[in-house]
């Protein structure tokens, strides 16, 4: 898989006689030697980021916050809350901390510790069972792991749920989302059962563009929402949790109890705030490029997109080779063509097949149509040769 910069994350296993750290460094060097990177946004260096942050701070006369108190932090919290239609917001160092806190508070307030989660929820797959080991709440699965969960899936659960989480879009299934009508039905079902509806909005910015709706239209009906400040936005790290004033006041106490009361939050907020509006303004073009890419992929049948039609500016591409073979193909093309195709392949449920994630960002926007086709042709030819062997 890869992040929004198309960087290597996981997949394929270590090379023979080479430890993981050496393999990772070799892959970073291989990627840096490429003149073209297909997925994600163009990476920057610390020197570039810090210089831009310094200039922005000077232009805007930014002073440091003190444990979150200060206009740059509190002003940005208010901006995000207003944009999403909530009373208050809170900067939190990570989405993991924000969501565990939100779901704990929601289920505790209703004296119902059971929280409904989709099988691909970040809480389940990437947070090392924090909700369970730290006694935040208890989890129950909703729906089918290969599609967004529906109001009918919620109706099939007879248990008294304190909260449910909905991720928009669902990253682990290629950025899929429910239809707008289905999303309304989910909101109505939660209201009727007095279930706290929490939005995992790590990529909410992209979801709103995919729906063709304002951000506050998407979040309307969600009792709380978390958004990332680095996914899509390009900040160094961090998140904002939004909700009612009472909810955020409680969250502030619980974030501090869990070690999240940072002395200085200014650098993280500045890194996001200085490019926030420009990043969001670019997302419609990213979706248009994704729609164009889907049309082009029809000429490359060994690269099968999931979902079948573009919903946001991200997708999975499925290939008829193993993850190890896919990564070997990536490396060969990087060496021979100096084109970096993807960060890392993952295995599919079906043996001998794999998939990768693409985030359509700066890199694909900057490439000409012919450059994209040339890269896809080299990739598709390598897949054809591998399957013919």
C-alpha positions in Angstrom: 0.0 0.0 0.0 1.0 3.6 -0.3 0.3 7.0 1.3 -0.8 10.2 -0.4 2.7 10.8 -1.6 2.9 7.3 -3.3 5.6 6.3 -0.8 6.5 2.7 0.0 4.6 1.4 3.0 4.3 -2.4 3.0 4.1 -5.5 0.7 6.1 -8.3 -0.8 8.2 -9.3 2.2 12.0 -8.8 2.6 14.4 -9.7 -0.1 16.7 -12.7 0.5 19.7 -12.2 2.8 18.6 -8.6 3.5 17.1 -7.2 6.7 14.0 -5.0 6.4 15.7 -1.7 7.1 18.3 -2.3 4.3 15.5 -3.3 1.9 13.5 -0.2 2.7 16.5 2.0 2.1 17.1 0.4 -1.2 13.5 0.9 -2.2 13.6 4.6 -1.2 16.8 5.0 -3.2 15.2 3.3 -6.2 12.1 5.5 -6.0 14.3 8.7 -5.7 16.1 7.7 -8.9 12.8 7.8 -10.8 11.8 10.8 -12.9 8.1 9.9 -12.8 5.9 8.9 -9.8 2.4 8.0 -10.7 0.4 8.0 -7.5 0.1 10.5 -4.7 1.2 14.1 -4.2 4.7 15.3 -4.9 6.9 14.8 -1.8 8.7 17.7 -0.2 11.8 17.9 2.0 12.0 19.1 5.6 14.0 22.1 4.4 11.2 23.1 1.9 8.4 22.5 4.4 10.1 24.4 7.3 11.0 27.3 5.0 7.4 27.6 3.8 6.2 27.4 7.4 8.6 30.1 8.5 7.5 32.4 5.7 3.8 31.8 6.5 4.4 32.4 10.2 6.2 35.7 9.4 3.5 36.8 6.9 0.7 36.0 9.4 2.6 37.2 12.6 2.1 33.7 14.2 2.9 33.3 17.9 3.4 30.0 19.6 0.4 28.4 21.4 0.6 27.3 25.0 -0.9 23.9 25.5 -3.3 24.7 22.6 -4.2 28.2 23.7 -3.3 30.7 21.0 -5.0 32.1 18.0 -3.3 30.0 15.3 -4.4 26.8 16.9 -7.8 27.9 18.3 -8.6 29.9 15.1 -8.0 26.8 13.0 -10.1 24.6 15.3 -12.9 27.2 14.9 -12.4 27.2 11.1 -12.7 23.4 10.7 -15.7 23.3 13.1 -17.6 26.0 11.2 -16.7 24.4 7.8 -18.2 21.1 8.9 -21.2 22.6 10.7 -20.2 21.9 14.4 -20.0 24.0 17.5 -16.4 23.3 18.4 -13.2 21.6 17.4 -10.1 20.2 19.0 -6.6 19.6 17.5 -5.5 16.1 18.4 -2.1 14.6 17.7 -3.4 11.6 15.8 -6.6 10.2 14.3 -6.1 7.1 16.5 -6.3 9.2 19.6 -9.2 11.3 18.3 -11.4 8.3 17.3 -10.8 6.2 20.4 -11.7 9.2 22.5 -14.8 10.1 20.5 -16.2 6.5 20.6 -15.4 6.1 24.3 -17.2 9.3 25.2 -20.2 8.4 22.9 -20.7 4.9 24.3 -20.2 6.0 27.9 -22.7 8.8 27.6 -25.4 6.3 26.6 -24.2 3.6 29.0 -23.9 1.3 26.1 -20.4 0.1 25.6 -21.0 -1.6 22.3 -19.8 0.2 19.1 -20.6 -0.9 15.5 -17.6 -1.0 13.1 -17.2 -2.1 9.5 -14.7 -5.0 9.1 -12.2 -2.7 7.4 -12.3 0.1 10.0 -9.0 1.7 10.8 -9.8 1.1 14.5 -9.8 -2.7 13.9 -7.0 -3.0 11.3 -4.3 -0.5 12.3 -4.6 0.5 15.9 -3.3 -2.6 17.7 -6.5 -3.4 19.6 -6.3 -0.1 21.6 -10.1 0.0 22.1 -10.0 -3.4 23.7 -6.8 -3.3 25.6 -7.4 0.2 27.0 -11.1 -0.6 27.8 -12.4 2.2 25.6 -15.4 0.2 24.3 -16.5 -3.1 22.9 -16.8 -3.7 19.1 -19.3 -5.5 16.9 -19.0 -5.9 13.2 -21.4 -4.3 10.7 -22.2 -5.4 7.2 -20.0 -7.1 4.6 -16.3 -6.3 4.6 -16.2 -5.9 0.8 -18.8 -3.2 0.5 -20.0 -0.1 2.5 -22.4 -1.0 5.3 -26.0 -0.1 4.8 -29.0 0.9 7.0 -30.3 -2.7 6.6 -27.0 -4.0 8.1 -27.6 -1.8 11.1 -31.2 -3.0 11.3 -30.0 -6.6 11.4 -28.1 -5.9 14.7 -30.6 -6.3 17.7 -28.0 -5.2 20.3 -28.2 -1.8 22.0 -25.4 0.1 20.4 -23.9 3.2 22.0 -22.2 4.4 18.8 -21.4 3.4 15.2 -18.5 4.6 13.0 -18.7 5.3 9.3 -15.6 5.9 7.2 -16.0 8.2 4.1 -14.6 7.1 1.8 -13.6 3.5 2.9 -9.9 3.3 2.1 -9.5 -0.5 2.5 -12.1 -1.2 -0.3 -10.8 1.3 -2.8 -12.5 4.5 -1.6 -16.1 3.2 -1.9 -19.0 5.2 -0.4 -22.7 4.5 0.0 -25.1 6.4 -2.2 -26.3 9.7 -0.9 -29.8 8.3 -0.3 -28.3 5.4 1.6 -26.2 7.7 3.7 -29.3 9.6 4.6 -31.0 6.4 5.6 -28.1 5.5 7.8 -28.3 8.9 9.5 -32.0 8.5 10.1 -31.7 5.0 11.5 -29.1 6.1 14.0 -31.3 9.0 15.1 -34.3 6.7 15.5 -32.3 4.4 17.8 -30.4 7.2 19.6 -27.1 5.8 18.4 -24.2 8.2 18.3 -23.0 8.4 14.6 -19.3 9.2 14.3 -17.6 10.0 11.0 -14.1 8.7 10.3 -13.4 11.6 7.9 -9.7 11.0 7.3 -10.5 11.6 3.7 -13.7 13.6 4.1 -12.3 16.4 1.9 -12.2 13.9 -1.0 -15.6 12.4 -0.1 -17.4 15.7 -0.3 -16.0 16.3 -3.8 -17.1 12.8 -4.8 -20.6 13.4 -3.6 -20.6 16.9 -5.2 -21.8 18.3 -1.8 -20.6 20.9 0.7 -18.6 19.5 3.6 -21.3 20.5 6.1 -23.9 18.7 4.0 -21.9 15.5 4.3 -21.4 15.8 8.0 -25.0 16.9 8.8 -26.5 14.1 10.9 -23.1 12.9 12.2 -22.8 13.6 16.0 -19.0 13.9 15.7 -16.4 13.8 13.0 -12.6 13.4 12.8 -10.6 14.8 10.0 -6.9 14.4 9.1 -4.5 17.3 8.7 -2.0 15.3 6.6 -4.1 13.0 4.4 -5.0 15.1 1.4 -4.1 18.3 3.2 -0.4 17.7 3.4 0.3 18.8 7.0 3.1 17.3 9.1 0.7 15.3 11.3 -2.4 15.8 13.4 -6.2 15.7 13.3 -9.2 17.8 14.3 -12.1 16.3 16.2 -15.4 18.3 16.0 -18.7 18.0 17.7 -20.9 19.9 20.2 -19.2 22.2 22.7 -20.0 19.8 25.6 -18.6 16.8 23.6 -15.4 18.6 22.7 -15.0 19.9 26.3 -15.1 16.3 27.5 -12.8 15.2 24.7 -10.2 17.8 25.7 -10.0 16.3 29.2 -9.7 12.7 27.8 -7.1 13.6 25.3 -5.0 15.1 28.1 -5.5 12.0 30.2 -4.1 9.9 27.4 -1.0 12.0 27.0 -2.1 14.1 24.1 -1.8 17.6 25.8 1.1 18.8 23.7 3.0 21.9 24.9 3.4 23.3 21.3 0.8 22.5 18.6 1.7 25.4 16.4 4.1 23.6 14.0 1.5 21.0 13.1 -1.4 23.4 12.7 0.7 25.8 10.6 1.9 23.1 8.3 -1.8 22.3 7.5 -3.3 25.8 7.7 -0.8 27.3 5.2 -2.0 25.1 2.4 -5.4 24.0 3.5 -7.5 26.1 1.2 -5.3 25.4 -1.9 -5.3 21.7 -1.3 -9.1 21.5 -1.1 -9.5 23.7 -4.1 -7.4 21.2 -6.1 -9.5 18.2 -5.3 -12.1 18.6 -8.0 -9.3 18.5 -10.6 -8.1 15.3 -8.9 -11.5 13.7 -9.3 -11.7 14.7 -12.9 -8.3 13.2 -13.5 -9.5 10.0 -11.8 -12.5 9.9 -14.1 -10.2 10.2 -17.1 -7.9 7.5 -15.7 -10.8 5.1 -15.5 -11.6 5.6 -19.1 -8.0 4.9 -20.1 -7.8 1.8 -17.9 -10.3 0.1 -20.2 -7.4 -0.3 -22.6 -5.4 -2.2 -20.0 -7.5 -5.2 -18.9 -4.9 -6.7 -16.6 -5.2 -3.6 -14.4 -8.7 -3.9 -13.0 -10.0 -0.9 -10.9 -12.0 -1.2 -7.7 -14.6 0.3 -7.4 -15.9 -0.2 -10.9 -16.6 3.5 -11.3 -14.7 6.4 -9.8 -16.2 7.7 -6.5 -13.3 9.7 -5.2 -9.8 10.4 -6.3 -8.5 7.1 -5.0 -8.9 3.5 -6.2 -7.4 0.0 -6.0 -5.9 -1.7 -9.0 -6.1 -5.5 -9.0 -3.5 -7.6 -10.9 -3.3 -11.3 -11.9 0.0 -11.8 -10.1 1.1 -12.3 -6.5 2.1 -9.3 -4.3 5.8 -10.4 -4.6 5.6 -10.6 -8.4 3.9 -7.2 -8.5 6.6 -5.6 -6.4 9.3 -7.2 -8.6 7.6 -5.7 -11.7 7.5 -2.3 -10.0 11.2 -2.5 -9.2 12.2 -3.6 -12.7 10.2 -0.8 -14.3 11.8 1.7 -11.8 15.2 0.4 -12.9 14.6 0.3 -16.6 12.1 3.2 -17.2 12.7 5.3 -14.1 9.0 5.2 -13.4 7.7 4.5 -9.9 4.3 2.8 -10.2 3.1 2.3 -6.6 4.3 2.0 -3.1 3.6 -1.6 -2.3 1.3 -4.4 -3.4 -0.9 -6.4 -1.0 -2.2 -9.9 -1.4 -5.9 -10.6 -2.4 -8.1 -13.2 -0.9 -7.7 -15.1 -4.2 -4.3 -16.8 -4.4 -2.0 -15.5 -7.0 -3.6 -12.1 -7.2 -2.7 -8.7 -5.7 -3.8 -5.1 -5.6 -2.3 -1.7 -5.0 -3.8 1.6 -3.9 -3.6 4.8 -6.0 -4.3 8.3 -4.7 -4.7 10.5 -7.7 -3.0 13.8 -6.7 -0.3 16.2 -7.8 1.7 13.6 -9.7 -1.0 12.5 -12.1 -2.3 16.0 -12.5 1.2 17.1 -13.7 1.7 14.3 -16.1 0.6 14.5 -19.8 -1.9 12.0 -21.0 0.8 10.3 -23.1 3.1 10.0 -20.1 0.4 8.2 -18.2 -0.3 5.9 -21.1 3.4 5.1 -21.6 3.6 4.1 -17.9 0.5 2.0 -18.0 1.7 0.3 -21.2 5.0 -0.7 -19.6 3.2 -2.0 -16.6 0.6 -3.9 -18.5 3.2 -5.5 -20.8 5.1 -6.7 -17.8 2.0 -8.2 -16.3 1.2 -9.9 -19.6 4.7 -11.4 -19.8 4.4 -12.6 -16.1 1.1 -14.3 -16.7 2.2 -15.9 -19.9 5.3 -17.4 -18.3 
